Amino acid sequence: MREVRVEEEIIGHAIVDAINTFVREALVPRCPELEALDDGLGSEVMRLKYEVAARFAAKWAVSQVSDEA
């Protein structure tokens, strides 16, 4: 096993992209009112999204990888 590190910023952006895709492709088609999150509450939702992404990025920045296959 060896340790692999990835910059938290890269992981954070990937997580945010995944959240955006999920909202756009899965949630909004089922609940069009969610598009309104871009207005008003949007800034709070954006802050929370980046906060969650940063928290997971910190956890996932270092992982153990086995080269045996």
SULBELGI-V368837 format. One record per pair of residues at least 12 apart in sequence whose C-alpha atoms are under 7 Angstrom apart, sorted by the first residue. I is the first residue (numbers start at 1). GAP is how many residues later the second one is. D is the distance in Angstrom with one decimal. If there is no record, write none. Layout:
i	gap	d
I	GAP	D
I	GAP	D
This chain:
i	gap	d
1	63	6.0
1	64	5.4
1	65	4.5
1	66	6.9
2	62	5.5
2	63	5.4
2	64	6.5
3	59	6.7
3	60	5.7
3	61	4.7
3	62	6.3
4	58	5.7
4	59	5.4
4	60	6.1
4	61	6.7
5	56	5.5
5	57	4.6
5	58	6.6
6	55	5.0
6	56	6.6
7	54	6.2
8	49	5.1
8	50	6.0
8	53	5.5
11	46	5.3
12	41	5.1
12	42	5.5
12	45	5.2
15	38	5.6
16	33	6.8
16	34	6.8
16	37	6.2
